[in-house]
Amino acid sequence: MHEVVDKAGTVVAEDLTKRFTGRKSPSKNINRRLAAWTKGVTAEALTSVSERRGSALVHVNAAYTSQACHRCARFGRRSGDRFHCTSCGVVWQADVNAAINILHRAGDPDIALHTPHHKVKQILQDRTDRHRTRLPVQDSSPATAGRRANYPNRSTMSNK
């Protein structure tokens, strides 16, 4: 950890202090186990090392960072240490994919640290829906046909 922080002016990490939430209330035994989990130790160590080394530590909302493709931003499927993008068709190492998403999340103006996970999911789905519905110009009038010939859109360029 020290080598990474020595080289970085800013360290971006998911907020490890957030409690797990779900539909059901976990049992007391599960709560005790989760409280003792090493994420608290990792968070404290990262904060301590960052402060001593003079690096800025930026916490981001980690909701869905391990379930979305960092390349196309669509939801995929995680299986063990592999992330399978159902849209791109590619397979990523799951932790690398999540780390890249966490890095991108630091500059995301719409998803704040405490944005609820259901809202994060809606924001991500809205973005992919907007991206998916961008269609090429369908107007076939002579005036626009000449412009399209001079300035082809992305879909015609990718077919060449």
DSSP file (Angstrom, degrees, kcal/mol; ACC not computed):
  #  RESIDUE AA STRUCTURE BP1 BP2  ACC     N-H-->O    O-->H-N    N-H-->O    O-->H-N    TCO  KAPPA ALPHA  PHI   PSI    X-CA   Y-CA   Z-CA
    1    1 A M     >        0   0    0      0, 0.0     4,-2.2     0, 0.0     5,-0.2   0.000 360.0 360.0 360.0 -36.4    0.0    0.0    0.0
    2    2 A H  H  >  +     0   0    0      1,-0.2     4,-2.3     2,-0.2     5,-0.2   0.889 360.0  52.4 -62.0 -40.4    2.9    2.4    0.8
    3    3 A E  H  > S+     0   0    0      2,-0.2     4,-1.2     1,-0.2    -1,-0.2   0.892 110.4  48.1 -64.4 -39.3    4.3    2.1   -2.7
    4    4 A V  H  > S+     0   0    0      1,-0.2     4,-1.0     2,-0.2     3,-0.4   0.939 113.7  45.7 -65.4 -47.3    1.0    3.0   -4.3
    5    5 A V  H  < S+     0   0    0     -4,-2.2     3,-0.3     1,-0.2    -2,-0.2   0.836 106.8  59.6 -68.7 -32.8    0.4    6.0   -2.1
    6    6 A D  H  < S+     0   0    0     -4,-2.3    -1,-0.2     1,-0.2    -2,-0.2   0.862 111.4  40.8 -60.8 -35.5    3.9    7.3   -2.6
    7    7 A K  H  < S+     0   0    0     -4,-1.2     2,-0.4    -3,-0.4    -1,-0.2   0.624 105.7  77.1 -88.2 -15.1    3.3    7.5   -6.3
    8    8 A A     <  -     0   0    0     -4,-1.0     3,-0.1    -3,-0.3    48,-0.0  -0.828  51.1-168.3-107.6 133.1   -0.2    8.9   -6.1
    9    9 A G  S    S+     0   0    0     -2,-0.4    47,-2.9     1,-0.3     2,-0.4   0.788  89.2  28.5 -78.7 -30.7   -1.3   12.5   -5.4
   10   10 A T  E     -a   56   0A   0     45,-0.2     2,-0.5    47,-0.0    -1,-0.3  -0.999  69.4-159.7-133.3 133.5   -4.8   11.3   -5.0
   11   11 A V  E     -a   57   0A   0     45,-3.5    47,-3.2    -2,-0.4     2,-0.5  -0.962   8.9-158.1-112.5 125.3   -6.1    7.9   -4.0
   12   12 A V  E     +a   58   0A   0     -2,-0.5     2,-0.3    45,-0.2    47,-0.2  -0.907  22.6 162.0-106.1 127.1   -9.7    7.0   -5.0
   13   13 A A  E     -a   59   0A   0     45,-2.5    47,-2.1    -2,-0.5     2,-0.1  -0.977  41.0-102.6-142.3 153.3  -11.3    4.2   -2.9
   14   14 A E  E     -a   60   0A   0     -2,-0.3     2,-0.9    45,-0.2    47,-0.2  -0.434  49.7 -96.8 -70.7 153.3  -14.8    3.0   -2.2
   15   15 A D    >   -     0   0    0     45,-1.8     3,-0.6     1,-0.2    47,-0.2  -0.618  41.9-178.3 -74.7 106.1  -16.3    4.0    1.1
   16   16 A L  T 3  S+     0   0    0     -2,-0.9    -1,-0.2     1,-0.2    27,-0.1   0.473  70.7  71.2 -86.4  -2.3  -15.5    1.0    3.3
   17   17 A T  T 3  S+     0   0    0     26,-0.1    -1,-0.2     2,-0.1     2,-0.1   0.599  71.0 109.7 -88.9 -11.0  -17.3    2.4    6.3
   18   18 A K  S <  S-     0   0    0     -3,-0.6     2,-0.1     1,-0.1     3,-0.0  -0.410  70.1-122.2 -69.6 138.1  -20.8    2.0    4.9
   19   19 A R        -     0   0    0     -2,-0.1     2,-0.3     1,-0.1    -1,-0.1  -0.455  27.7-104.7 -77.6 151.6  -22.9   -0.6    6.6
   20   20 A F        -     0   0    0     -2,-0.1     2,-0.3     0, 0.0    -1,-0.1  -0.572  42.2-174.2 -74.1 136.0  -24.4   -3.4    4.5
   21   21 A T        +     0   0    0     -2,-0.3     2,-0.3     4,-0.1     4,-0.1  -0.944  12.1 150.6-130.1 155.4  -28.1   -3.0    3.8
   22   22 A G        -     0   0    0     -2,-0.3     0, 0.0     2,-0.2     0, 0.0  -0.888  59.2 -77.3-160.8-170.0  -30.6   -5.2    2.2
   23   23 A R  S    S+     0   0    0     -2,-0.3     2,-0.3     2,-0.1    -1,-0.1   0.885 112.6  50.5 -71.1 -38.6  -34.3   -6.1    2.2
   24   24 A K  S    S-     0   0    0     -3,-0.0    -2,-0.2     1,-0.0     0, 0.0  -0.732  90.3-114.3-101.8 150.5  -34.0   -8.2    5.3
   25   25 A S        -     0   0    0     -2,-0.3    -4,-0.1    -4,-0.1    -2,-0.1  -0.716  39.1-121.5 -79.2 124.2  -32.5   -7.2    8.6
   26   26 A P        -     0   0    0      0, 0.0    -1,-0.1     0, 0.0    -4,-0.0  -0.271  29.2-102.6 -66.9 155.3  -29.4   -9.3    9.2
   27   27 A S     >  -     0   0    0      1,-0.1     4,-2.5     4,-0.0     5,-0.2  -0.216  31.2-106.1 -70.6 166.3  -29.3  -11.4   12.4
   28   28 A K  H  > S+     0   0    0      1,-0.2     4,-2.3     2,-0.2     5,-0.2   0.888 121.1  53.9 -61.0 -39.3  -27.2  -10.4   15.4
   29   29 A N  H  > S+     0   0    0      2,-0.2     4,-2.1     1,-0.2    -1,-0.2   0.916 109.7  46.4 -62.6 -44.2  -24.6  -13.1   14.5
   30   30 A I  H  > S+     0   0    0      2,-0.2     4,-2.8     1,-0.2     5,-0.2   0.914 110.8  53.2 -65.6 -42.3  -24.2  -11.8   11.0
   31   31 A N  H  X S+     0   0    0     -4,-2.5     4,-2.3     1,-0.2    -2,-0.2   0.904 108.9  49.9 -58.7 -41.7  -23.9   -8.2   12.2
   32   32 A R  H  X S+     0   0    0     -4,-2.3     4,-1.5     2,-0.2    -1,-0.2   0.921 111.9  47.9 -63.3 -43.3  -21.2   -9.2   14.6
   33   33 A R  H  < S+     0   0    0     -4,-2.1     4,-0.5     1,-0.2    -2,-0.2   0.923 112.9  47.3 -64.4 -43.8  -19.3  -11.0   11.8
   34   34 A L  H >< S+     0   0    0     -4,-2.8     3,-0.9     1,-0.2    -1,-0.2   0.883 109.3  54.3 -65.4 -37.4  -19.6   -8.1    9.4
   35   35 A A  H 3< S+     0   0    0     -4,-2.3    -1,-0.2     1,-0.2    -2,-0.2   0.836 110.0  47.6 -64.9 -31.7  -18.5   -5.6   12.0
   36   36 A A  T 3< S+     0   0    0     -4,-1.5    -1,-0.2    -5,-0.2    -2,-0.2   0.499  86.6 120.9 -86.8  -3.9  -15.4   -7.7   12.6
   37   37 A W  S X  S-     0   0    0     -3,-0.9     3,-1.1    -4,-0.5     4,-0.4  -0.185  76.2-114.2 -61.3 154.5  -14.6   -8.0    8.9
   38   38 A T  T 3> S+     0   0    0      1,-0.2     4,-2.7     2,-0.2     5,-0.2   0.499  97.3  91.1 -73.7  -3.1  -11.3   -6.6    7.8
   39   39 A K  H 3> S+     0   0    0      1,-0.2     4,-2.5     2,-0.2    -1,-0.2   0.876  86.3  52.2 -62.2 -33.7  -12.8   -3.8    5.7
   40   40 A G  H <> S+     0   0    0     -3,-1.1     4,-2.2     2,-0.2    -1,-0.2   0.904 110.2  47.8 -66.2 -39.9  -12.7   -1.5    8.7
   41   41 A V  H  > S+     0   0    0     -4,-0.4     4,-2.4     2,-0.2    -2,-0.2   0.909 112.2  49.7 -65.6 -42.7   -9.0   -2.3    9.2
   42   42 A T  H  X S+     0   0    0     -4,-2.7     4,-2.5     2,-0.2    -2,-0.2   0.913 110.6  49.8 -63.1 -43.5   -8.3   -1.7    5.5
   43   43 A A  H  X S+     0   0    0     -4,-2.5     4,-2.1    -5,-0.2    -2,-0.2   0.914 112.1  47.4 -62.8 -43.5  -10.1    1.7    5.6
   44   44 A E  H  X S+     0   0    0     -4,-2.2     4,-2.6     2,-0.2    -1,-0.2   0.908 112.4  49.6 -64.5 -42.0   -8.2    2.8    8.6
   45   45 A A  H  X S+     0   0    0     -4,-2.4     4,-2.8     2,-0.2     5,-0.3   0.911 110.7  49.5 -64.3 -42.5   -4.9    1.7    7.1
   46   46 A L  H  X S+     0   0    0     -4,-2.5     4,-2.1     2,-0.2    -1,-0.2   0.904 113.1  47.0 -63.8 -41.7   -5.6    3.5    3.8
   47   47 A T  H  X S+     0   0    0     -4,-2.1     4,-2.3    -5,-0.2    -2,-0.2   0.934 114.4  47.2 -63.9 -46.9   -6.6    6.7    5.7
   48   48 A S  H  X S+     0   0    0     -4,-2.6     4,-2.3     2,-0.2    -2,-0.2   0.928 114.2  45.1 -62.6 -48.2   -3.5    6.6    7.9
   49   49 A V  H  X S+     0   0    0     -4,-2.8     4,-2.3     1,-0.2     6,-0.2   0.905 112.5  52.2 -65.7 -41.1   -1.0    5.9    5.1
   50   50 A S  H  X>S+     0   0    0     -4,-2.1     5,-2.2    -5,-0.3     4,-0.9   0.915 110.9  47.5 -60.6 -43.9   -2.6    8.6    2.9
   51   51 A E  H  <5S+     0   0    0     -4,-2.3     3,-0.5     1,-0.2    -2,-0.2   0.928 113.8  46.6 -63.9 -45.5   -2.3   11.2    5.6
   52   52 A R  H  <5S+     0   0    0     -4,-2.3    -1,-0.2     1,-0.2    -2,-0.2   0.848 116.3  44.4 -66.2 -34.2    1.3   10.3    6.4
   53   53 A R  H  <5S-     0   0    0     -4,-2.3    -1,-0.2    -5,-0.2    -2,-0.2   0.529 112.0-116.8 -90.2  -6.7    2.4   10.2    2.8
   54   54 A G  T  <5 +     0   0    0     -4,-0.9     2,-0.3    -3,-0.5    -3,-0.2   0.739  64.8 141.8  80.4  22.8    0.6   13.5    1.9
   55   55 A S      < -     0   0    0     -5,-2.2     2,-0.4    -6,-0.2    -1,-0.3  -0.742  53.0-119.5 -96.2 145.8   -1.9   11.9   -0.6
   56   56 A A  E     -a   10   0A   0    -47,-2.9   -45,-3.5    -2,-0.3     2,-0.6  -0.677  23.3-148.3 -80.9 135.9   -5.5   13.0   -0.8
   57   57 A L  E     -a   11   0A   0     -2,-0.4     2,-0.5   -47,-0.2   -45,-0.2  -0.935  12.6-170.1-109.1 120.4   -8.0   10.3   -0.2
   58   58 A V  E     -a   12   0A   0    -47,-3.2   -45,-2.5    -2,-0.6     2,-0.4  -0.946   7.5-154.8-113.2 119.7  -11.2   10.5   -2.1
   59   59 A H  E     -a   13   0A   0     -2,-0.5     2,-0.3   -47,-0.2   -45,-0.2  -0.760  15.0-171.5 -92.5 139.4  -14.1    8.1   -1.1
   60   60 A V  E     -a   14   0A   0    -47,-2.1   -45,-1.8    -2,-0.4     2,-0.5  -0.864  33.8 -94.2-126.6 162.0  -16.7    7.3   -3.7
   61   61 A N        -     0   0    0     -2,-0.3    53,-0.1    50,-0.3    52,-0.1  -0.641  32.3-163.3 -74.1 122.3  -20.0    5.5   -3.8
   62   62 A A    >   +     0   0    0     -2,-0.5     3,-1.9   -47,-0.2     4,-0.4   0.338  36.5 140.4 -93.8   7.5  -19.2    1.9   -4.7
   63   63 A A  T 3  S-     0   0    0      1,-0.3    -2,-0.1    52,-0.2    52,-0.0  -0.321  81.5  -9.4 -58.3 123.9  -22.8    0.9   -5.7
   64   64 A Y  T >> S+     0   0    0     -2,-0.1     3,-0.8     1,-0.1     4,-0.8   0.544  91.7 126.9  68.0  12.1  -22.7   -1.3   -8.8
   65   65 A T  T <4 S+     0   0    0     -3,-1.9    36,-0.2     1,-0.2     3,-0.1   0.809  79.5  43.7 -68.4 -26.0  -19.0   -0.8   -9.6
   66   66 A S  T 34 S+     0   0    0     -4,-0.4    -1,-0.2     1,-0.2    32,-0.1   0.454 114.1  51.2 -94.9   0.1  -18.5   -4.5   -9.7
   67   67 A Q  T <4 S+     0   0    0     -3,-0.8     9,-2.5    30,-0.1     2,-0.4   0.436  98.4  71.7-114.2  -2.0  -21.7   -5.2  -11.7
   68   68 A A  B  < S-B   75   0B   0     -4,-0.8     2,-0.3     7,-0.2     7,-0.2  -0.904  83.0-113.6-118.0 145.5  -21.2   -2.7  -14.6
   69   69 A C     >  -     0   0    0      5,-2.8     4,-1.9    -2,-0.4    -2,-0.1  -0.582  16.1-147.3 -74.5 130.8  -18.7   -2.9  -17.5
   70   70 A H  T  4 S+     0   0    0     -2,-0.3    -1,-0.1     1,-0.2    -5,-0.0   0.720  95.7  50.1 -72.6 -18.2  -16.2   -0.1  -17.3
   71   71 A R  T  4 S+     0   0    0      3,-0.1    -1,-0.2     1,-0.1    -2,-0.0   0.912 130.2  11.6 -86.1 -46.8  -16.0    0.0  -21.1
   72   72 A C  T  4 S-     0   0    0      2,-0.2    -2,-0.2     0, 0.0     3,-0.1   0.520  90.4-131.7-112.1  -6.9  -19.7    0.3  -22.1
   73   73 A A     <  +     0   0    0     -4,-1.9     2,-0.2     1,-0.2    55,-0.2   0.524  61.4 132.2  70.0   8.8  -21.3    1.0  -18.6
   74   74 A R        -     0   0    0      1,-0.1    -5,-2.8    -6,-0.1    -1,-0.2  -0.585  64.7 -98.0 -89.0 155.9  -23.9   -1.7  -19.1
   75   75 A F  B     +B   68   0B   0     -7,-0.2    11,-0.4    -2,-0.2    -7,-0.2  -0.444  49.1 169.4 -72.1 143.7  -24.7   -4.3  -16.4
   76   76 A G        -     0   0    0     -9,-2.5     2,-0.4     9,-0.2     9,-0.2  -0.424  33.7 -84.3-131.7-153.0  -23.1   -7.6  -16.8
   77   77 A R  E     -C   84   0C   0      7,-2.8     7,-3.6    -2,-0.2     2,-0.5  -0.990  26.2-151.0-131.9 129.4  -22.6  -10.8  -14.8
   78   78 A R  E     +C   83   0C   0     -2,-0.4     2,-0.4     5,-0.2     5,-0.2  -0.865  14.9 177.7-101.7 131.4  -19.9  -11.5  -12.2
   79   79 A S  E >   -C   82   0C   0      3,-3.1     3,-1.8    -2,-0.5     2,-0.3  -0.904  61.4 -54.9-134.7 104.0  -18.8  -15.1  -11.7
   80   80 A G  T 3  S-     0   0    0     -2,-0.4     0, 0.0     1,-0.3     0, 0.0  -0.484 122.0 -15.9  64.8-124.6  -16.0  -15.6   -9.2
   81   81 A D  T 3  S+     0   0    0     -2,-0.3    13,-2.3    -3,-0.1     2,-0.4   0.214 123.1  87.6 -97.4  15.9  -13.1  -13.5  -10.2
   82   82 A R  E <   -CD  79  93C   0     -3,-1.8    -3,-3.1    11,-0.3     2,-0.5  -0.923  59.5-155.8-117.5 140.7  -14.5  -12.9  -13.7
   83   83 A F  E     -CD  78  92C   0      9,-2.9     9,-2.8    -2,-0.4     2,-0.6  -0.972  10.9-159.8-112.5 123.6  -16.9  -10.2  -15.0
   84   84 A H  E     -CD  77  91C   0     -7,-3.6    -7,-2.8    -2,-0.5     2,-0.7  -0.909   8.2-147.2-106.1 116.1  -18.8  -11.1  -18.1
   85   85 A C     >  -     0   0    0      5,-2.7     4,-1.6    -2,-0.6    -9,-0.2  -0.739   5.0-162.9 -84.1 118.7  -20.2   -8.1  -20.0
   86   86 A T  T  4 S+     0   0    0     -2,-0.7    -1,-0.2   -11,-0.4   -10,-0.1   0.613  88.8  43.5 -77.3 -11.6  -23.4   -9.3  -21.7
   87   87 A S  T  4 S+     0   0    0    -12,-0.1    -1,-0.1   -13,-0.1   -11,-0.1   0.880 122.7  31.1 -96.1 -54.2  -23.4   -6.3  -24.0
   88   88 A C  T  4 S-     0   0    0      2,-0.1    -2,-0.2   -14,-0.1     3,-0.1   0.815  95.2-136.3 -72.3 -31.8  -19.7   -6.1  -25.2
   89   89 A G     <  +     0   0    0     -4,-1.6     2,-0.2     1,-0.3    -3,-0.1   0.532  60.2 128.0  84.0   6.8  -19.2   -9.8  -24.9
   90   90 A V        -     0   0    0     -5,-0.1    -5,-2.7    -6,-0.0     2,-0.5  -0.549  53.4-136.1 -96.1 162.6  -15.8   -9.4  -23.2
   91   91 A V  E     -D   84   0C   0     -7,-0.2     2,-0.3    -2,-0.2    -7,-0.2  -0.977  22.4-173.8-119.2 128.3  -14.6  -10.9  -20.0
   92   92 A W  E     -D   83   0C   0     -9,-2.8    -9,-2.9    -2,-0.5     2,-0.5  -0.810  39.1 -98.9-115.0 156.9  -12.7   -8.8  -17.5
   93   93 A Q  E  >  -D   82   0C   0     -2,-0.3     4,-2.4   -11,-0.2     3,-0.3  -0.698  43.2-133.4 -68.7 125.6  -10.9   -9.6  -14.3
   94   94 A A  H  > S+     0   0    0    -13,-2.3     4,-2.3    -2,-0.5     5,-0.2   0.845  98.9  47.5 -60.4 -42.1  -13.6   -8.6  -11.9
   95   95 A D  H  > S+     0   0    0    -14,-0.3     4,-2.3     2,-0.2    -1,-0.2   0.865 112.2  50.0 -70.5 -34.5  -11.5   -6.6   -9.4
   96   96 A V  H  > S+     0   0    0     -3,-0.3     4,-2.2     2,-0.2    -2,-0.2   0.925 111.1  49.7 -67.0 -44.3   -9.8   -4.7  -12.2
   97   97 A N  H  X S+     0   0    0     -4,-2.4     4,-2.0     1,-0.2    -2,-0.2   0.930 113.1  46.5 -58.1 -46.5  -13.1   -3.8  -13.8
   98   98 A A  H  X S+     0   0    0     -4,-2.3     4,-2.5     1,-0.2    -1,-0.2   0.892 110.1  53.7 -64.7 -39.7  -14.5   -2.6  -10.4
   99   99 A A  H  X S+     0   0    0     -4,-2.3     4,-2.2     2,-0.2    -1,-0.2   0.895 108.5  48.7 -63.4 -40.1  -11.3   -0.6   -9.8
  100  100 A I  H  X S+     0   0    0     -4,-2.2     4,-2.3     2,-0.2    -1,-0.2   0.905 111.4  50.3 -66.4 -40.3  -11.6    1.2  -13.1
  101  101 A N  H  X S+     0   0    0     -4,-2.0     4,-2.1   -36,-0.2    -2,-0.2   0.892 109.3  51.6 -62.9 -39.3  -15.3    1.9  -12.3
  102  102 A I  H  X S+     0   0    0     -4,-2.5     4,-0.9     2,-0.2    -2,-0.2   0.907 109.2  50.2 -64.0 -41.7  -14.3    3.3   -8.9
  103  103 A L  H >< S+     0   0    0     -4,-2.2     3,-0.7     1,-0.2     4,-0.4   0.919 112.1  47.1 -62.2 -43.6  -11.7    5.6  -10.5
  104  104 A H  H >< S+     0   0    0     -4,-2.3     3,-1.2     1,-0.2    -1,-0.2   0.842 103.5  63.4 -65.5 -33.2  -14.4    6.9  -13.0
  105  105 A R  H >< S+     0   0    0     -4,-2.1     3,-1.5     1,-0.3    -1,-0.2   0.779  88.5  70.1 -63.7 -27.0  -16.8    7.4  -10.2
  106  106 A A  T << S+     0   0    0     -4,-0.9    -1,-0.3    -3,-0.7    -2,-0.2   0.821 105.3  39.5 -61.7 -30.2  -14.5   10.0   -8.6
  107  107 A G  T <  S+     0   0    0     -3,-1.2    -1,-0.3    -4,-0.4    -2,-0.2   0.231  86.5 120.1-102.2  13.9  -15.3   12.4  -11.4
  108  108 A D    <   -     0   0    0     -3,-1.5     3,-0.2     3,-0.2    -3,-0.0  -0.700  44.2-166.9 -85.0 115.4  -19.0   11.5  -11.7
  109  109 A P  S    S+     0   0    0      0, 0.0    -1,-0.2     0, 0.0     3,-0.1   0.683  84.6  50.4 -74.8 -16.6  -21.2   14.6  -11.1
  110  110 A D  S    S+     0   0    0      1,-0.2     2,-0.7     2,-0.0    13,-0.1   0.705 100.7  62.3 -95.0 -22.1  -24.4   12.6  -10.7
  111  111 A I        -     0   0    0     -3,-0.2   -50,-0.3    -6,-0.2    -3,-0.2  -0.875  67.0-173.6-115.1 104.0  -23.4   10.0   -8.2
  112  112 A A    >   -     0   0    0     -2,-0.7     3,-1.5    -3,-0.1   -52,-0.1  -0.359  41.5 -96.7 -87.8 171.2  -22.3   11.4   -4.8
  113  113 A L  T 3  S+     0   0    0      1,-0.3   -51,-0.2   -54,-0.1   -98,-0.1   0.855 123.0  37.1 -56.8 -39.3  -20.9    9.4   -1.9
  114  114 A H  T 3  S+     0   0    0    -53,-0.1    -1,-0.3     2,-0.0     3,-0.1   0.127  79.3 133.7-106.8  21.2  -24.2    9.0   -0.2
  115  115 A T    <   -     0   0    0     -3,-1.5   -52,-0.2     1,-0.1     5,-0.1  -0.568  66.9-106.5 -67.4 128.8  -26.5    8.6   -3.2
  116  116 A P    >>  -     0   0    0      0, 0.0     4,-2.2     0, 0.0     3,-0.7  -0.237  23.2-119.5 -59.6 146.3  -28.8    5.6   -2.4
  117  117 A H  H 3> S+     0   0    0      1,-0.3     4,-2.4     2,-0.2     5,-0.2   0.837 112.4  55.6 -58.8 -35.7  -28.0    2.4   -4.3
  118  118 A H  H 3> S+     0   0    0      1,-0.2     4,-1.7     2,-0.2    -1,-0.3   0.853 109.3  47.3 -67.3 -32.4  -31.4    2.3   -6.0
  119  119 A K  H <> S+     0   0    0     -3,-0.7     4,-2.6     2,-0.2    -2,-0.2   0.880 109.5  53.4 -73.6 -37.9  -30.9    5.8   -7.4
  120  120 A V  H  X S+     0   0    0     -4,-2.2     4,-2.5     1,-0.2    -2,-0.2   0.933 109.0  49.7 -59.2 -45.6  -27.3    4.9   -8.6
  121  121 A K  H  X S+     0   0    0     -4,-2.4     4,-2.5     1,-0.2    -1,-0.2   0.910 110.7  49.4 -60.4 -42.4  -28.8    1.9  -10.5
  122  122 A Q  H  X S+     0   0    0     -4,-1.7     4,-2.7     2,-0.2    -1,-0.2   0.905 110.3  50.5 -64.5 -41.4  -31.4    4.2  -12.0
  123  123 A I  H  X S+     0   0    0     -4,-2.6     4,-2.1     2,-0.2    -2,-0.2   0.928 112.4  46.9 -60.7 -45.9  -28.8    6.7  -13.1
  124  124 A L  H  X S+     0   0    0     -4,-2.5     4,-2.0     1,-0.2    -2,-0.2   0.904 113.5  47.9 -64.9 -41.7  -26.7    4.0  -14.7
  125  125 A Q  H  X S+     0   0    0     -4,-2.5     4,-2.4     1,-0.2    -2,-0.2   0.902 110.3  52.1 -65.7 -40.7  -29.6    2.5  -16.5
  126  126 A D  H  X S+     0   0    0     -4,-2.7     4,-2.4     1,-0.2    -2,-0.2   0.899 109.0  51.4 -61.5 -40.5  -30.8    5.9  -17.8
  127  127 A R  H  X S+     0   0    0     -4,-2.1     4,-2.2     1,-0.2    -1,-0.2   0.923 112.0  44.6 -63.6 -44.6  -27.3    6.6  -19.1
  128  128 A T  H  X S+     0   0    0     -4,-2.0     4,-2.4     2,-0.2    -1,-0.2   0.861 112.2  52.9 -70.7 -32.9  -27.1    3.3  -21.0
  129  129 A D  H  X S+     0   0    0     -4,-2.4     4,-1.7     2,-0.2    -2,-0.2   0.916 110.3  47.8 -65.4 -42.6  -30.7    3.7  -22.3
  130  130 A R  H  < S+     0   0    0     -4,-2.4     4,-0.4     1,-0.2    -2,-0.2   0.915 113.8  47.4 -62.8 -42.4  -29.8    7.2  -23.7
  131  131 A H  H >< S+     0   0    0     -4,-2.2     3,-0.9     1,-0.2    -2,-0.2   0.893 111.2  51.3 -65.7 -39.8  -26.7    5.8  -25.3
  132  132 A R  H 3< S+     0   0    0     -4,-2.4    -1,-0.2     1,-0.2    -2,-0.2   0.804 106.9  53.8 -68.8 -30.2  -28.6    2.9  -26.8
  133  133 A T  T 3< S+     0   0    0     -4,-1.7     2,-1.0    -5,-0.1    -1,-0.2   0.441  74.1 113.7 -89.8   1.2  -31.3    5.1  -28.4
  134  134 A R    <   +     0   0    0     -3,-0.9    -3,-0.0    -4,-0.4    -4,-0.0  -0.620  49.7 179.9 -73.2 105.9  -28.9    7.4  -30.2
  135  135 A L        -     0   0    0     -2,-1.0     3,-0.1     1,-0.1    -2,-0.1  -0.738  31.1 -98.8-107.8 155.1  -29.8    6.5  -33.8
  136  136 A P        -     0   0    0      0, 0.0     2,-0.1     0, 0.0    -1,-0.1  -0.295  56.1 -80.5 -66.2 158.6  -28.3    7.8  -37.0
  137  137 A V        -     0   0    0      1,-0.1    16,-0.1     7,-0.1    11,-0.0  -0.405  40.7-167.6 -61.8 129.4  -30.3   10.5  -38.9
  138  138 A Q        +     0   0    0     -2,-0.1     2,-0.2    -3,-0.1    -1,-0.1   0.439  46.6 118.8-101.1  -1.7  -33.1    8.9  -40.8
  139  139 A D        -     0   0    0      1,-0.1    -2,-0.0     5,-0.0     0, 0.0  -0.491  40.0-173.5 -69.0 128.2  -34.1   11.9  -42.9
  140  140 A S        +     0   0    0     -2,-0.2    -1,-0.1     4,-0.0     5,-0.0   0.155  34.4 133.7-110.4  18.4  -33.6   11.1  -46.6
  141  141 A S     >  -     0   0    0      1,-0.1     4,-2.0     4,-0.0     3,-0.4  -0.351  67.9-115.5 -66.8 152.0  -34.3   14.5  -48.1
  142  142 A P  H  > S+     0   0    0      0, 0.0     4,-1.5     0, 0.0     5,-0.2   0.826 112.7  58.6 -58.6 -33.3  -31.7   15.7  -50.7
  143  143 A A  H  > S+     0   0    0      1,-0.2     4,-0.9     2,-0.2    -3,-0.0   0.915 113.4  36.1 -65.1 -42.7  -30.6   18.6  -48.5
  144  144 A T  H  > S+     0   0    0     -3,-0.4     4,-2.5     2,-0.2    -1,-0.2   0.762 107.5  66.5 -83.0 -23.7  -29.5   16.3  -45.7
  145  145 A A  H  X S+     0   0    0     -4,-2.0     4,-1.7     1,-0.2    -1,-0.2   0.898 101.7  49.4 -63.3 -39.0  -28.2   13.5  -47.9
  146  146 A G  H  X S+     0   0    0     -4,-1.5     4,-1.6     2,-0.2    -1,-0.2   0.904 111.1  49.1 -66.2 -41.0  -25.4   15.8  -49.1
  147  147 A R  H  X S+     0   0    0     -4,-0.9     4,-2.6     1,-0.2    -2,-0.2   0.896 109.1  52.5 -64.9 -39.7  -24.5   16.7  -45.6
  148  148 A R  H  < S+     0   0    0     -4,-2.5    -1,-0.2     1,-0.2    -2,-0.2   0.862 106.1  54.4 -65.3 -33.9  -24.4   13.1  -44.5
  149  149 A A  H  < S+     0   0    0     -4,-1.7    -1,-0.2     1,-0.2    -2,-0.2   0.889 114.6  40.3 -65.8 -37.6  -22.1   12.3  -47.4
  150  150 A N  H  < S+     0   0    0     -4,-1.6    -2,-0.2     1,-0.3    -1,-0.2   0.824 128.8  30.0 -79.5 -32.0  -19.7   15.0  -46.2
  151  151 A Y  S  < S-     0   0    0     -4,-2.6    -1,-0.3    -5,-0.1    -2,-0.1  -0.706  81.4-164.0-128.8  78.8  -20.0   14.2  -42.5
  152  152 A P        -     0   0    0      0, 0.0    -3,-0.1     0, 0.0    -4,-0.1  -0.319  19.8-121.4 -65.7 146.0  -20.8   10.6  -42.0
  153  153 A N     >  -     0   0    0    -16,-0.1     4,-1.7     1,-0.1     3,-0.4  -0.262  31.7 -94.1 -80.7 175.4  -22.1    9.6  -38.6
  154  154 A R  H  > S+     0   0    0      1,-0.2     4,-2.1     2,-0.2     5,-0.2   0.858 120.5  56.9 -60.2 -39.2  -20.5    7.1  -36.4
  155  155 A S  H  > S+     0   0    0      1,-0.2     4,-0.7     2,-0.2    -1,-0.2   0.875 108.8  45.3 -66.7 -36.1  -22.5    4.1  -37.5
  156  156 A T  H  4 S+     0   0    0     -3,-0.4     4,-0.3     1,-0.2    -1,-0.2   0.828 112.1  52.6 -75.5 -30.0  -21.5    4.5  -41.2
  157  157 A M  H >< S+     0   0    0     -4,-1.7     3,-1.0     1,-0.2    -2,-0.2   0.863 105.4  54.3 -71.7 -34.3  -17.9    5.0  -40.3
  158  158 A S  H 3< S+     0   0    0     -4,-2.1    -1,-0.2     1,-0.2    -2,-0.2   0.711 101.2  60.4 -73.9 -18.2  -17.8    1.8  -38.2
  159  159 A N  T 3<        0   0    0     -4,-0.7    -1,-0.2     1,-0.2    -2,-0.2   0.595 360.0 360.0 -82.8 -10.2  -19.0   -0.3  -41.1
  160  160 A K    <         0   0    0     -3,-1.0    -1,-0.2    -4,-0.3    -2,-0.1   0.470 360.0 360.0 -85.6 360.0  -16.1    0.6  -43.3
